Amino acid sequence: MLRSLRNRGLARLIETQPRLFLRLKGLASHPIANAPEFLRLHAQMVREGEGMQLLLERYNLWAQGRRVAGQPGAWAEVGVYRGGSARILCEVKGDAPLHLFDTFGGMPAVNPATDGAFRPGDFADSSLAHVQTYLAAYPGVHYHAGIFPASAAALARENPMFQFVHLDVDLHQSTLDGLRFFYPRLAPGGLLVSHDYGDPTVPGVRRAFDEFLREQPAVLTRLSGTQVLLEKSP
Ligand SMILES: C[S@@+](CC[C@H](N)C(=O)[O-])C[C@H]1O[C@@H](n2cnc3c(N)ncnc32)[C@H](O)[C@@H]1O
């Protein structure tokens, strides 16, 4: 109740006084100040109380997505949870198909040797029905419920090319599987963004990137926070 009131107040501040909001956040000179469309979306998501990503992480997804929006190729996200980050992809993807991969019922098996404090069943307070309802307004969203990468087997047979991929899976094996599946299928100039690289509480993500980049050299760019970007050479 208190949280919902606080969220409504904050959403109203962002909508009615965006400059003051950004000044309070120390972001008055950040490119976000020139993205009123994004700020309106952020305000809506704050009001709804959905999404785990922080303001700048949301902005990075939105801004990187816009770099390739309209280019041929599908979009994908592995690690959807309740649909927060997928909502941002939906807003920028245009007509592109978006493939969403999650168990939609919590973390699968976890390896304590690589995955820190995560446990199977974390993030279980979601469901396929919840995300389908949350994203119902957006066309071209395809749901792949189950454990990735097995859940991608049918799609792999169609051999689609991807323009934009978001990985937010927290686990070492899931991240490595995501990189191995999507990087070879990225279109020239296509982008892959991952959350949690270098976050000490999410050690498996960096470990997976380090391993993958030894197998497949690619340029890794750090965005603000813990997000990183791989860009397929054109
Ligand atoms: C941190 S949450 C994702 C948060 C979401 N991107 C957001 O911004 O709200 C991580 C999700 O990854 C999913 N996940 C991790 N490994 C998976 C795998 N191998 N297959 C399917 N889902 C997986 C979990 O079920 C969980 O919902």
The ligand as a Gaussian input file, in Angstrom:
#p B3LYP/6-31G(d) Opt

LIG

0 1
 C       16.595000     -11.344000     -12.810000
 S       15.229000     -12.228000     -13.453000
 C       14.878000     -11.337000     -14.939000
 C       14.390000      -9.930000     -14.672000
 C       13.752000      -9.234000     -15.856000
 N       14.649000      -9.143000     -16.991000
 C       13.307000      -7.831000     -15.442000
 O       13.946000      -6.851000     -15.804000
 O       12.312000      -7.745000     -14.734000
 C       16.008000     -13.702000     -14.039000
 C       15.080000     -14.652000     -14.763000
 O       15.876000     -15.574000     -15.495000
 C       15.162000     -16.800000     -15.588000
 N       16.108000     -17.857000     -15.982000
 C       17.399000     -18.011000     -15.591000
 N       17.945000     -19.069000     -16.227000
 C       16.994000     -19.585000     -17.049000
 C       16.963000     -20.664000     -17.985000
 N       18.036000     -21.430000     -18.221000
 N       15.822000     -20.900000     -18.646000
 C       14.718000     -20.133000     -18.435000
 N       14.688000     -19.095000     -17.578000
 C       15.819000     -18.812000     -16.895000
 C       14.521000     -16.953000     -14.213000
 O       13.397000     -17.784000     -14.288000
 C       14.172000     -15.489000     -13.872000
 O       12.827000     -15.195000     -14.192000

